[in-house]
Amino acid sequence: MCGGSGTRVWPESRESLPKQFIPLLGTRSTFQMAIENLADPLFETPIVISNQDYRFLLAEQLKEIDREVRIVLEPVRRDSGPAVAVGTELAVEADPGTIVAVLAADHMVKDREGFVESCRQAAAAAAAGYIVTLGIKPSEPATCYGYIKTGKAVVENGTVLKAEAFVEKPDAATATKYLAAGSLWNAGNFFFRADVMREELRRYAPAVLDAACESLAKARRERGFLFLDRDSFACAPKISIDYAVMEQTERAAVVPADIGWSDVGTWAAVCDLSQCDGDGNSIRGQGVIMDARNVHIRSDEQLTSVVGVDNVVVVTTQDAVLVLDRAHGDKVKQLVDRLKAENRREALEHKRCYRPWGYFQAIDQGARYQVKRIVVKPGGRLSLQKHFHRAEHWIVVRGTAEVMRNDEVVLVHENESIFLPIGAIHRMANPGKIDLELVEVQTGSYLGEDDIVRIEDIYNRV
């Protein structure tokens, strides 16, 4: 499952580039790490279920790690219940007895071998008809996770236990009681036989299953993606698989797992997973810390300094800075909700906006002008388009641009430029083998991204 927005680690994670696609730890994104965890022969080709807005990000990140998957795209967000129902139906089509593992793309595990062994145990119990989850052995009485109360063993070797109850995130006192009673953290990973989950969905969440089945029946394949039917999928209730099935089924079981798991859900979790010095400080990017302890700095470009302040996280991006007391990590989501209510662009988008052909990044803007940096990947091609309110100047600084302007095609080389007047039908492509980089200067009365009339597009965005 790869469709979340990851608002609790804003400002690095935003809806246009959410947490699962960001290298929060190391050089790989959590999505890439999750896919690499499935390299063991235990697993067949993964099915990635994500939002259709992320399809080109998915393809690019899979290309970087050279992995093949099947990609299913949701037209609207409907939480994990409908996503699991879609995965279940795809598995039933292959074989009703298929064992399905439902995993999250924005979590991570330190012990990959332990993870695979836990999955093997869960799969064996799932084959016997149980719906199994991995229960993480708690390291502390955390209040940011749900808990699973465990019962007796359900298989002979005693490694799989009955899941007696799923309980919501507790307060500190209740979490301490759960820890003493041997309860486990709910990691949100599930294992089941496809026909068993289908039966439970039919019993407890028939509207979810019906919407999933119809959206698959009317789905279309395009450029290697399976697009679920919008109208059918939108009829699905917005509900998690926990509420839809797991809290109601009598078949729930749990495998206790000590695998170094984290949902990387808050900046405090990122800090805990980062390499720190003797004072508990860690820096990613450009940072200086003086006379301070337990400080985490993230700043890829600007120099960020912290002096004499303990227990803070400072995240500096191109257009936003977050200064956070580590004890208040759960409030970042509330902050993002407030920014959305104030219609702040920074709540949703980065200054760098990714497109299937590359990306563009705002540099400067005024009342009647805007300057952008544009990078087009080799073979990338922008849509054939025109604008009603702006003209554009393109200055190539690296590579060669193939530009269609009305009825002519022009090659624009490094240190050359071309002018596109208001209303001109135009398109740019990169015919070379290196990235094409250019500076775009827009001038006119209106410079919004919605002043684009697409006439033709190889990425089917018309």
C-alpha positions in Angstrom: 0.0 0.0 0.0 1.6 3.2 -1.2 -0.9 6.0 -1.3 -0.5 7.9 2.0 0.3 11.6 2.3 2.6 11.5 5.4 1.7 14.8 6.9 3.4 14.1 10.3 6.8 14.6 8.7 6.0 17.9 7.0 7.7 20.0 5.5 9.8 17.3 3.8 6.7 15.1 3.2 3.8 16.8 1.3 1.0 15.5 -0.9 3.0 16.2 -4.1 5.9 14.2 -2.7 4.8 12.2 0.3 6.9 10.4 2.9 7.1 7.0 1.2 9.1 8.5 -1.7 11.6 10.4 0.4 15.0 9.1 1.6 14.3 9.9 5.3 17.0 7.5 6.3 19.9 6.6 4.1 19.8 7.0 0.3 16.7 4.9 -0.4 13.1 5.9 0.1 11.0 3.8 2.4 9.1 2.5 -0.6 12.3 1.4 -2.2 13.4 -0.3 1.0 10.0 -2.0 1.3 10.3 -3.4 -2.2 13.8 -4.6 -1.6 12.6 -6.4 1.5 10.6 -8.7 -0.8 13.6 -9.9 -2.8 13.5 -13.3 -0.9 12.1 -16.3 -2.9 9.2 -16.4 -0.4 7.5 -13.6 -2.2 6.1 -13.4 -5.7 6.0 -10.2 -7.8 4.6 -7.4 -5.6 1.4 -5.6 -6.4 1.7 -1.9 -5.5 -1.5 -0.1 -4.9 -1.2 3.7 -4.9 -2.9 6.9 -5.9 -2.8 7.6 -9.7 -1.1 11.0 -9.0 2.0 9.1 -8.0 2.3 6.7 -10.9 5.3 8.3 -12.5 7.1 8.7 -9.1 6.5 4.9 -8.6 7.9 4.1 -12.1 11.0 6.3 -11.6 11.8 4.9 -8.1 11.4 1.3 -9.3 13.7 2.0 -12.2 16.4 3.2 -9.8 16.4 -0.1 -7.9 15.7 -2.2 -11.1 12.6 -4.0 -9.7 9.5 -5.2 -11.5 6.1 -4.9 -9.9 2.4 -4.7 -10.9 1.0 -1.2 -10.3 -2.7 -0.6 -9.5 -3.8 3.0 -9.3 -6.6 4.4 -7.2 -8.5 7.4 -8.6 -9.4 8.7 -5.1 -8.2 7.9 -1.6 -10.4 5.5 0.4 -8.0 4.3 3.2 -6.7 0.7 3.5 -10.0 -1.2 3.5 -10.8 -0.8 -0.3 -7.1 -1.2 -1.1 -7.0 -4.6 0.7 -10.2 -5.6 -1.1 -8.7 -4.8 -4.5 -5.5 -6.8 -3.7 -7.7 -9.7 -2.4 -9.7 -9.8 -5.7 -6.5 -9.8 -7.8 -5.2 -12.7 -5.7 -8.5 -14.6 -6.0 -8.3 -14.2 -9.8 -4.9 -16.0 -9.7 -5.9 -18.7 -7.2 -8.3 -18.4 -4.3 -5.8 -20.2 -2.1 -3.1 -17.5 -2.7 -1.5 -16.3 0.5 -1.5 -12.4 0.5 0.8 -10.2 2.5 -0.4 -6.6 3.0 2.5 -4.3 3.8 3.0 -0.6 4.1 5.3 1.4 1.8 6.2 4.0 4.4 7.4 1.6 7.2 10.9 0.1 7.7 12.5 -2.8 9.4 16.2 -3.1 10.5 16.2 -6.9 10.6 15.4 -8.0 7.1 16.1 -11.7 7.8 13.9 -11.6 10.9 11.2 -9.9 8.9 11.2 -12.7 6.2 11.1 -15.4 8.9 8.1 -13.6 10.6 6.3 -13.5 7.2 7.0 -17.2 6.8 5.4 -18.0 10.1 2.4 -15.7 9.3 2.0 -17.3 5.9 1.8 -20.8 7.5 -1.0 -19.7 9.8 -2.8 -17.9 7.0 -2.8 -21.1 5.0 -4.7 -22.7 7.9 -7.4 -20.0 7.6 -6.3 -17.3 10.0 -5.9 -13.6 9.2 -2.5 -12.8 10.7 -0.8 -9.6 11.6 2.7 -8.9 12.8 2.7 -7.7 16.4 5.8 -5.7 17.3 7.3 -6.3 20.7 7.2 -2.9 22.4 10.4 -1.2 23.4 8.4 1.4 25.5 4.9 2.3 26.5 4.3 4.3 23.3 1.1 6.3 22.9 1.4 6.7 19.1 0.6 3.1 18.2 -2.5 0.8 18.5 -2.0 -2.4 20.5 -3.0 -6.0 20.1 -4.1 -8.1 23.2 -2.8 -11.6 22.7 -4.3 -15.0 23.7 -3.3 -18.6 23.4 -1.3 -20.2 20.6 -3.3 -21.1 17.6 -0.7 -23.5 16.0 1.3 -26.3 17.5 4.7 -24.6 17.6 3.3 -21.8 19.7 4.7 -18.9 17.6 1.3 -17.6 16.4 -1.1 -16.4 19.0 -4.8 -15.6 19.0 -5.5 -11.8 18.6 -8.0 -11.2 21.3 -8.6 -7.5 20.7 -7.3 -4.5 18.7 -7.2 -1.4 20.8 -6.7 2.2 19.8 -3.8 4.5 20.7 -3.9 4.7 24.5 -2.8 7.4 27.0 0.5 6.9 28.8 -0.9 5.1 31.9 -2.9 2.7 29.7 0.1 2.0 27.5 2.1 1.1 30.5 -0.6 -1.4 31.6 -0.6 -2.9 28.0 3.1 -3.3 28.1 3.0 -5.1 31.4 0.3 -7.4 30.1 2.4 -8.4 27.1 0.3 -6.6 24.5 2.0 -5.9 21.1 2.1 -2.9 18.8 -0.1 -3.1 15.8 2.2 -2.7 12.8 -0.7 -2.8 10.2 0.8 -5.7 8.2 -1.7 -8.5 7.4 -1.4 -12.0 6.0 -4.3 -14.1 4.8 -5.6 -16.6 2.2 -7.4 -14.7 -0.5 -10.6 -16.7 -0.2 -10.7 -16.2 3.6 -10.4 -12.4 3.4 -12.9 -12.3 0.6 -15.4 -14.2 2.8 -14.8 -11.8 5.8 -15.1 -8.7 3.6 -18.4 -10.1 2.3 -19.6 -10.7 5.9 -18.4 -7.5 7.5 -17.9 -4.9 4.7 -19.9 -5.9 1.6 -20.0 -2.3 0.2 -16.1 -2.2 0.3 -15.9 -5.5 -1.6 -18.6 -4.6 -4.1 -16.8 -1.4 -5.0 -13.5 -3.1 -5.3 -14.9 -5.8 -7.6 -16.7 -3.3 -9.9 -13.7 -1.0 -10.1 -11.6 -3.9 -11.2 -14.1 -5.2 -13.7 -14.2 -1.7 -15.3 -10.5 -1.0 -14.9 -8.3 0.0 -17.9 -4.7 -0.8 -18.6 -2.5 1.9 -19.9 1.3 2.3 -20.1 1.9 -0.5 -17.7 -0.6 0.7 -15.1 -3.9 -0.7 -14.1 -6.3 2.3 -13.5 -9.3 1.4 -11.3 -12.6 2.8 -12.5 -13.2 6.1 -10.8 -17.0 6.0 -10.3 -17.0 2.5 -9.0 -14.1 2.9 -6.6 -15.5 6.3 -5.3 -18.5 4.3 -4.0 -16.3 2.5 -1.5 -16.7 3.6 2.1 -13.6 5.4 3.4 -12.5 2.9 6.0 -9.4 1.1 7.3 -9.0 -2.7 7.1 -8.7 -2.6 10.9 -12.3 -1.2 11.3 -13.7 -3.1 8.3 -12.5 -6.6 9.2 -9.8 -7.0 11.8 -11.8 -5.7 14.8 -14.7 -7.9 13.9 -13.4 -11.2 12.6 -13.0 -14.2 14.8 -10.1 -15.4 12.7 -7.5 -12.8 13.8 -4.1 -14.1 14.9 -0.7 -12.4 15.5 3.0 -13.3 15.1 5.1 -11.6 17.8 8.0 -10.0 15.9 11.1 -8.3 17.2 12.5 -7.0 13.8 13.5 -3.4 14.4 10.2 -2.1 13.0 9.2 1.6 12.8 6.4 3.4 11.0 8.8 6.4 10.7 5.6 8.3 11.5 7.0 11.3 13.3 10.2 13.4 13.4 10.9 11.9 16.8 11.0 8.4 15.1 13.3 9.8 12.4 15.6 11.1 15.1 15.6 7.8 17.0 16.6 6.0 13.7 19.3 8.5 12.8 23.0 8.2 13.7 23.8 10.5 16.6 26.9 11.8 18.3 27.7 11.6 22.0 25.2 14.4 22.8 22.4 12.8 20.9 22.7 15.2 18.0 22.3 14.3 14.4 22.6 16.4 11.2 21.5 15.6 7.7 22.8 18.1 5.2 24.0 21.6 6.1 24.0 22.1 9.9 25.9 23.3 12.9 25.0 22.5 16.6 26.6 24.2 19.6 25.9 23.8 23.3 22.8 21.7 22.6 21.7 18.1 23.1 19.2 15.8 21.4 18.9 18.1 18.4 18.1 16.8 14.8 18.8 19.1 11.9 17.7 18.4 8.3 18.8 21.0 5.7 19.9 20.0 2.2 20.8 23.4 0.9 20.7 26.3 3.5 23.0 26.3 6.5 20.9 25.8 9.6 22.4 26.4 13.1 21.1 25.6 16.6 22.7 27.1 19.7 21.8 26.4 23.3 18.4 24.7 22.7 17.8 21.1 23.6 15.4 18.4 22.3 14.4 20.1 19.1 14.0 19.1 15.5 14.7 21.8 12.8 13.8 21.0 9.2 14.7 23.5 6.6 13.4 23.3 3.0 13.5 25.8 0.2 10.2 27.4 1.2 9.4 26.3 4.8 11.2 25.9 8.1 9.9 23.7 11.0 11.2 24.1 14.5 9.7 21.3 16.7 9.9 20.2 20.3 10.5 16.5 20.0 7.8 15.8 22.5 5.2 17.4 20.3 5.7 15.4 17.1 2.1 14.4 16.8 1.1 18.1 16.5 2.7 18.4 13.0 -0.4 16.9 11.4 -2.6 19.6 13.2 -0.2 22.2 11.8 -0.6 21.0 8.3 -4.4 21.0 8.7 -4.1 24.6 9.8 -2.0 25.5 6.8 -4.5 23.8 4.5 -7.3 25.8 6.1 -5.3 29.0 5.4 -4.8 27.9 1.7 -1.1 27.8 2.1 0.6 26.3 -1.0 3.4 25.0 1.3 1.0 22.6 2.9 0.7 20.5 -0.2 3.4 21.3 -2.7 7.2 21.8 -2.7 8.8 24.5 -4.8 10.1 21.6 -6.9 7.2 20.0 -8.7 7.7 16.6 -10.3 6.3 15.6 -13.7 6.6 12.4 -15.7 9.1 14.2 -18.0 11.3 15.6 -15.1 10.6 18.6 -12.9 10.3 22.3 -12.6 11.2 24.6 -9.7 10.2 28.2 -8.9 13.1 30.6 -8.7 11.6 34.1 -8.5 8.3 35.8 -9.3 6.7 39.3 -9.4 3.5 40.9 -10.4 3.8 40.1 -14.1 6.7 37.6 -14.3 7.8 34.3 -13.0 11.2 32.5 -13.4 11.5 28.7 -13.2 14.2 26.1 -13.6 13.1 23.2 -15.8 14.9 19.8 -16.1 13.7 17.3 -18.8 15.0 13.7 -18.6 16.5 12.1 -21.8 13.5 11.1 -24.0 11.1 13.3 -22.0 8.5 15.3 -23.8 6.2 18.0 -22.5 2.6 18.1 -23.7 1.7 20.1 -26.9 0.1 23.1 -25.4 -0.7 26.8 -25.5 -1.4 29.7 -23.0 -3.9 32.5 -23.1 -2.3 34.9 -20.7 1.5 34.4 -20.8 4.5 34.4 -23.1 7.6 32.3 -22.3 11.3 32.7 -22.9 13.4 29.5 -22.7 17.2 29.7 -22.2 19.0 26.4 -22.5 21.9 26.0 -20.0 22.6 22.3 -20.6 21.8 19.9 -23.3 19.7 20.4 -26.4 16.0 21.2 -26.6 13.8 20.2 -29.5 11.1 22.8 -29.6 7.9 22.8 -31.7 6.5 26.3 -32.2 3.4 26.5 -34.3 4.5 25.0 -37.6 8.2 24.9 -37.1 10.6 22.6 -35.2 13.8 24.3 -33.8 16.8 22.8 -32.0 17.9 25.0 -29.2 21.4 24.3 -28.0 23.3 25.3 -24.8 23.6 29.1 -24.4 20.8 29.7 -26.9 17.2 30.8 -26.3 13.8 30.8 -27.9 10.7 33.0 -27.5 7.1 31.7 -27.4 4.5 34.4 -27.7 1.0 34.3 -26.1 -1.2 31.8 -27.9 1.6 29.9 -29.7 1.1 26.2 -29.9 4.3 24.7 -28.6 6.1 21.6 -27.1 9.5 20.9 -25.8 11.4 17.5 -25.8 14.8 16.3 -24.9 16.3 14.3 -27.8 19.7 13.9 -26.1 21.2 11.4 -23.7 21.8 13.9 -20.8 19.4 15.9 -18.8 18.1 19.1 -20.5 18.2 22.1 -18.2 16.8 25.5 -19.0 15.6 28.7 -17.4 12.0 29.7 -18.2 10.9 33.3 -17.9 7.2 33.8 -18.0 5.6 37.2 -18.6 1.9 38.1 -18.7 -1.2 39.0 -16.8 -1.8 35.6 -15.3 0.9 33.0 -14.6 -1.0 30.1 -12.9 -0.4 26.5 -13.8 -4.1 26.2 -14.8 -3.4 28.5 -17.8 -2.4 25.4 -19.8 -4.5 24.0 -22.7 -3.1 20.6 -23.5 -3.7 19.5 -27.0 -1.7 16.3 -27.1 0.3 14.4 -24.4 2.3 11.2 -24.5 1.5 10.7 -20.8 -2.3 10.9 -21.4 -2.9 14.0 -19.3 -5.1 15.7 -21.9 
